[in-house]
Amino acid sequence: MKLKLIPVLLLFISTVFAQEVLDRIVAVVDNEIILQSELDFQVNIFAAQRKIDPKTPGLKNQILQNMIDEKLIYAQAQVDSITVTDEEIGQRIDYQIQVFKQQYGSIKRIEELYGMSIERIKRELKDDVEKNLMVQKLQQKMFGTVEASRREVEEFFETYKDSIGMIPEKLKIYHIFRNPKASSLAKKKARELAEALLDSIKAGADFSELAKKYSKDPGSAAQGGDLGFVKRGVFYPEFEAVAFSLAKGQISDVVESPVGFHIIQLLERRGESIHTRHILIKIEPDDQADLRTIEFLSAIRDSIINGDGTFQEYAKKYSEDKETAAFGGELGTYYINQLDKNLLDIVSKLKPGEISFPRRIDYGPGNYGYQIVYLESRIPQHPADINEDYKEIKKLANELKKQKEYDKWIKELKKKIYWEIRI
């Protein structure tokens, strides 16, 4: 609500920073304090993200009030016996560490930046993460179901329609996606390479070095194949079935999954979370695989145009995008400024009811496929209309109603929970 505070991992940075400077308390909320260094840090981050002057009049006070609100909610969460489990805390910490890992490149680099081991960083994060989760749970409990009625949406529109401005062009889009299928020869070569690497590991070769040199998993290769702690349900079933059956330190045989062949080592297990590393050998499709995919999608396009079935029917049957196939390939309705360049290039040339020719789509380092896109409808840019744009207007009305309820609630908390500003 209102100004959004920075993520918990950045709060940890501010805490480390606070230990290195002369500090003072700027606010007290119940049993919690807010330090000057924490306030300055949040102001600077907020200003940097929005490219504004951190000395903007009123900004520091606004940030401080927002921090006080968070502390008030935490105090009420304690009164209401809002709890979070160690598993929830662990998952959030692991997620935030993974985000930092992607940003800085490795766990080692994170440890160098903060001058402590990753395990100590996790311990230091625990209290802040727990408080943050408690605040989120209580906010969800209080406002998760708040929704504007039809009358409130109409009143909102009448009051703010001049402020809403123009609604950007909207498009409803479907697609059929296919991955190029490698030949049996390419699959055989990939398996043979994986088996050769496994033999080398068994003969004493360094797992980490082989992963850095041969693994085709861009997210872990640079870290020697390290995947970190991950809860059950994240990896492919074929991968998990083997990984969860391994003993600590044990290395698997070659395991096949939809993305290729893996060599897996279990480093540690905590309940339903495992810490593994792996080497991934992908099955590289050849030029003929690309051509076959393009021809297959072209045949589907011709069949639909000739009236042999609807786009949705073919998407349900042939699309390999599991998230959209069950819904007839529907990607959704988007404002034109929400589309990425690849999709925008395709739909900008289509009229409603038309289907594109097959186009390549890259969806990650070394990962690609082909798709045909169907533009069902195109609504030009227009002034906001209560009937045409009801969903969008309702979202805005919902947010305003939640904000008003939130402000009222904070005022009530300030009456019954001790707080004081000491600036």
C-alpha positions in Angstrom: 0.0 0.0 0.0 1.2 3.5 -0.6 5.0 3.6 -1.1 6.4 0.1 -1.4 9.4 -0.6 0.8 12.5 -2.3 -0.6 12.8 -6.1 -0.4 14.0 -7.8 2.8 17.4 -8.6 1.3 18.1 -4.9 0.8 16.9 -4.3 4.4 19.7 -6.6 5.4 22.2 -4.5 3.4 21.0 -1.4 5.3 21.5 -3.2 8.6 25.1 -4.1 7.7 25.6 -0.5 6.6 24.1 0.7 9.9 26.7 -1.2 11.8 29.5 0.8 10.2 28.2 4.3 10.9 27.2 6.4 14.0 23.5 5.8 14.2 20.5 7.1 16.0 16.9 6.1 16.5 14.4 8.1 14.4 11.2 6.3 15.4 9.9 3.8 17.9 6.9 1.5 17.2 5.8 -0.8 20.0 9.0 -2.9 20.6 10.6 -2.0 17.3 12.9 0.8 16.3 13.8 2.6 13.1 17.4 3.8 12.7 18.5 6.9 10.8 20.7 4.8 8.6 17.7 2.5 7.7 15.6 5.5 6.8 18.4 7.2 4.7 19.0 3.9 2.9 15.3 3.4 2.0 15.1 7.1 0.8 18.2 6.7 -1.4 16.9 3.4 -2.9 13.5 4.8 -3.5 14.9 7.9 -5.2 17.4 6.0 -7.3 14.7 3.6 -8.6 12.5 6.6 -9.7 15.4 8.8 -10.7 14.4 11.6 -8.4 16.4 13.8 -5.9 16.5 12.0 -2.5 16.2 15.5 -0.9 12.8 16.1 -2.5 10.7 18.0 0.0 8.5 15.6 2.0 10.0 12.4 0.6 11.9 11.4 3.8 8.9 12.0 5.9 6.7 10.0 3.5 9.1 7.1 3.6 9.4 7.2 7.4 5.6 7.1 7.7 5.5 4.1 5.4 8.1 2.3 7.6 6.1 3.2 10.7 3.0 1.7 9.1 4.9 -1.5 8.4 6.0 -1.7 12.1 2.4 -1.1 13.2 1.1 -3.9 11.1 3.8 -6.2 12.4 2.8 -5.3 16.0 -0.8 -6.1 15.2 0.2 -9.3 13.5 1.8 -10.4 16.8 -1.4 -9.5 18.7 -3.5 -11.5 16.2 -1.1 -14.5 16.5 -0.2 -14.4 12.8 2.5 -17.1 12.3 4.7 -18.3 9.6 6.4 -21.6 9.4 10.2 -22.2 9.2 9.5 -23.8 5.8 7.9 -20.5 4.5 10.8 -18.5 5.9 13.3 -20.8 4.3 11.7 -20.7 1.0 11.6 -16.9 0.9 15.2 -16.7 2.0 16.3 -19.2 -0.6 14.4 -17.3 -3.3 16.0 -14.0 -2.3 19.4 -15.6 -2.3 18.8 -17.0 -5.8 17.8 -13.5 -7.0 21.0 -12.1 -5.6 22.9 -15.0 -7.1 21.6 -14.1 -10.6 22.5 -10.5 -10.0 26.0 -11.0 -8.7 26.9 -14.3 -10.5 27.7 -16.6 -7.7 27.3 -17.4 -4.0 31.0 -16.6 -3.5 30.6 -13.1 -4.9 27.7 -12.5 -2.4 29.9 -13.7 0.4 32.7 -11.4 -0.7 30.4 -8.4 -0.8 29.1 -8.8 2.7 32.1 -10.3 4.3 30.3 -13.4 5.7 29.3 -16.9 4.7 26.1 -17.6 2.9 24.8 -19.5 5.9 25.4 -16.5 8.2 23.7 -14.2 5.7 20.7 -16.6 5.9 20.7 -16.5 9.7 20.9 -12.7 9.7 18.0 -12.5 7.2 15.7 -14.8 9.2 14.1 -12.2 11.6 13.4 -9.6 8.9 12.0 -12.3 6.5 9.7 -13.6 9.3 8.4 -10.1 10.1 7.9 -9.3 6.4 5.9 -12.5 5.9 3.7 -11.8 8.9 2.9 -8.3 7.7 2.0 -9.7 4.2 -0.2 -12.4 5.8 -2.1 -9.9 7.9 -2.6 -7.5 5.0 -3.9 -10.4 2.9 -6.3 -11.3 5.7 -7.6 -7.8 6.1 -7.8 -6.7 2.4 -7.4 -9.7 0.2 -11.1 -9.9 -0.5 -11.9 -6.2 -0.6 -13.7 -5.5 -3.9 -15.6 -2.6 -5.3 -19.3 -3.2 -6.2 -20.8 -2.3 -9.5 -22.2 0.9 -8.1 -18.8 1.8 -6.6 -17.0 1.2 -9.9 -19.5 3.5 -11.7 -19.0 6.2 -9.0 -15.3 5.8 -9.3 -15.5 6.2 -13.1 -17.7 9.3 -12.9 -15.3 10.9 -10.4 -12.0 10.0 -12.1 -12.8 9.4 -15.8 -10.9 12.6 -16.8 -7.8 11.4 -14.9 -7.9 7.8 -16.4 -7.1 9.2 -19.8 -6.8 7.2 -23.0 -7.0 3.4 -22.9 -4.1 2.0 -25.1 -4.9 -0.3 -28.0 -5.8 -3.8 -26.8 -5.3 -7.1 -28.6 -6.6 -10.6 -27.9 -4.0 -13.2 -29.0 -3.7 -16.9 -29.3 -0.7 -19.1 -30.4 0.4 -22.6 -31.3 3.9 -23.4 -30.2 6.2 -26.3 -31.2 9.7 -27.2 -30.2 12.0 -28.6 -33.0 12.4 -32.4 -32.4 16.0 -33.6 -32.7 16.8 -36.7 -34.7 17.5 -40.0 -33.1 21.2 -39.6 -34.1 21.4 -36.3 -32.2 19.8 -37.9 -29.1 22.3 -40.8 -29.3 25.3 -38.4 -29.4 24.0 -36.4 -26.4 23.6 -39.5 -24.3 27.0 -40.8 -25.3 28.6 -37.5 -24.2 26.7 -37.6 -20.9 27.8 -41.2 -20.3 31.4 -40.3 -21.1 31.3 -37.4 -18.6 29.9 -39.8 -16.0 32.7 -42.2 -16.6 35.2 -39.4 -16.1 33.7 -38.4 -12.8 33.8 -42.0 -11.6 37.4 -42.0 -12.6 38.2 -39.0 -10.4 37.5 -36.0 -12.6 36.2 -32.9 -10.9 32.4 -32.6 -11.2 32.4 -28.8 -10.9 35.0 -28.3 -13.6 33.2 -30.6 -16.0 29.9 -28.8 -15.3 31.5 -25.4 -16.1 33.0 -26.8 -19.3 30.1 -29.0 -20.7 26.8 -28.2 -18.9 24.2 -26.4 -21.1 22.2 -25.1 -18.1 23.0 -21.4 -18.3 21.6 -20.9 -14.8 24.1 -23.2 -13.0 27.0 -24.0 -15.3 29.1 -21.1 -14.1 28.6 -22.2 -10.5 29.8 -25.8 -11.3 26.3 -27.0 -11.8 25.1 -25.9 -8.3 21.3 -25.6 -8.2 21.0 -24.5 -4.6 18.2 -25.6 -2.2 15.0 -26.3 -4.1 11.7 -27.7 -2.8 10.0 -30.7 -4.3 7.9 -29.8 -7.3 10.2 -27.3 -9.0 12.3 -29.7 -11.2 11.1 -32.0 -13.9 9.5 -35.2 -12.4 12.1 -37.4 -14.1 14.9 -35.3 -12.4 13.2 -35.3 -9.0 12.5 -39.0 -9.0 16.2 -39.7 -9.1 17.5 -36.7 -7.1 15.3 -37.4 -4.1 16.3 -41.1 -4.1 20.1 -40.3 -3.8 22.1 -40.5 -0.7 24.2 -37.5 0.4 27.2 -37.2 -2.0 25.9 -39.9 -4.3 26.0 -39.3 -8.1 23.2 -40.6 -10.3 23.4 -42.5 -13.6 22.5 -40.6 -16.7 18.9 -39.2 -16.3 16.8 -38.2 -19.3 14.3 -35.3 -18.9 12.4 -33.1 -21.5 15.4 -30.8 -21.7 18.2 -33.4 -22.2 20.4 -35.7 -20.2 21.5 -35.0 -16.6 24.2 -36.2 -14.2 23.0 -35.4 -10.7 24.7 -35.2 -7.4 22.9 -34.8 -4.1 24.8 -32.4 -1.9 22.4 -32.1 1.0 18.7 -32.7 1.9 16.4 -30.9 4.4 13.0 -32.5 4.5 11.3 -31.9 1.2 14.1 -29.6 -0.1 17.3 -30.8 -1.7 20.6 -29.2 -2.6 21.9 -30.6 -5.9 24.3 -30.0 -8.7 24.1 -31.3 -12.2 25.5 -31.4 -15.6 23.0 -31.0 -18.4 23.7 -32.2 -21.9 21.0 -30.9 -24.3 19.9 -32.7 -27.4 20.7 -30.2 -30.1 18.2 -30.1 -32.9 19.6 -30.0 -36.4 18.5 -27.8 -39.4 16.1 -30.5 -40.6 14.4 -30.4 -37.2 13.7 -26.7 -37.6 12.4 -27.2 -41.1 10.1 -30.0 -40.1 8.6 -27.8 -37.3 8.1 -24.9 -39.7 6.4 -27.2 -42.2 4.2 -28.7 -39.5 3.0 -25.3 -38.3 2.4 -24.1 -41.9 0.2 -27.2 -42.6 -1.8 -26.4 -39.5 -2.2 -22.7 -40.6 -3.4 -23.8 -44.1 -5.9 -26.3 -42.5 -7.4 -23.6 -40.4 -7.6 -21.1 -43.2 -9.3 -23.7 -45.4 -12.0 -24.2 -42.7 -10.9 -27.7 -41.5 -11.1 -26.6 -37.9 -10.7 -23.7 -35.5 -7.4 -22.3 -34.2 -8.5 -23.3 -30.7 -9.1 -26.9 -31.7 -5.7 -27.2 -33.3 -4.0 -25.5 -30.3 -5.5 -27.9 -27.8 -4.3 -30.9 -29.9 -0.9 -29.8 -31.1 0.5 -26.8 -29.1 3.4 -27.7 -26.8 2.9 -24.7 -24.6 1.3 -26.6 -21.7 0.1 -23.4 -20.0 -2.1 -22.2 -22.9 -2.9 -25.4 -24.9 -5.8 -26.4 -22.6 -7.3 -23.0 -23.3 -7.1 -23.2 -27.0 -3.7 -21.4 -27.1 -5.1 -18.2 -25.6 -2.2 -15.9 -24.5 -4.6 -13.3 -23.2 -5.7 -9.7 -23.9 -2.8 -7.2 -23.8 -2.3 -3.5 -24.2 -0.1 -3.1 -27.2 2.6 -1.4 -25.0 2.8 -4.6 -22.9 3.9 -6.9 -25.8 7.6 -7.8 -26.2 9.2 -6.9 -29.5 9.0 -10.4 -31.0 5.2 -10.6 -30.5 4.7 -7.0 -31.4 6.4 -7.5 -34.7 4.1 -10.4 -35.5 0.7 -8.9 -34.5 1.4 -5.5 -35.9 1.1 -7.0 -39.4 -2.1 -8.9 -38.6 -5.7 -8.0 -39.0 -8.3 -9.4 -36.7 -9.0 -13.0 -37.7 -5.6 -13.5 -39.4 -2.9 -16.1 -38.6 0.8 -15.4 -38.9 3.3 -17.5 -40.7 5.6 -19.6 -38.4 8.1 -17.5 -36.5 11.0 -18.4 -34.3 10.7 -17.5 -30.6 13.6 -17.5 -28.2 12.6 -18.0 -24.6 16.0 -18.3 -22.8 19.7 -18.8 -23.5 19.9 -21.6 -26.1 16.1 -22.3 -25.9 13.8 -21.6 -28.8 10.8 -22.9 -30.8 8.4 -21.8 -33.4 4.9 -20.4 -33.2 2.0 -19.3 -35.3 -0.1 -16.4 -33.8 -3.8 -15.8 -34.2 -5.1 -12.2 -33.6 -8.8 -12.6 -32.6 -9.5 -8.9 -31.9 -8.0 -5.5 -31.9 -9.6 -2.6 -30.0 -8.0 0.8 -31.0 -6.8 3.3 -28.5 -9.8 5.1 -27.0 -11.1 7.2 -24.1 -12.0 5.0 -21.1 -15.5 3.6 -21.4 -17.3 2.0 -18.5 -18.8 -0.8 -20.6 -15.8 -1.5 -22.9 -13.2 -1.2 -20.2 -15.1 -2.3 -17.1 -12.4 -4.9 -16.0 -9.6 -2.3 -16.1 -11.7 0.3 -14.4 -12.8 -2.1 -11.7 -9.2 -2.9 -10.9 -8.5 0.7 -10.3 -11.7 1.1 -8.2 -10.6 -2.0 -6.2 -7.2 -0.5 -5.5 -8.7 2.8 -4.4 -11.1 1.0 -2.1 -8.3 -1.1 -0.6 -6.3 2.1 -0.1 -9.1 3.8 1.8 -9.7 0.8 4.0 -6.0 0.5 4.6 -5.6 4.2 5.6 -8.6 3.9 8.0 -7.1 0.7 9.5 -3.7 2.4 10.0 -5.3 5.3 11.8 -7.0 2.8 14.2 -3.7 1.0 14.8 -2.0 4.4 15.6 -4.6 4.9 18.3 -4.0 1.7 20.1 -0.3 0.9 19.5 2.5 3.0 20.9 4.6 4.9 18.3 6.8 7.9 18.4 8.9 9.9 15.9 12.2 11.2 17.3 13.5 13.3 14.5 
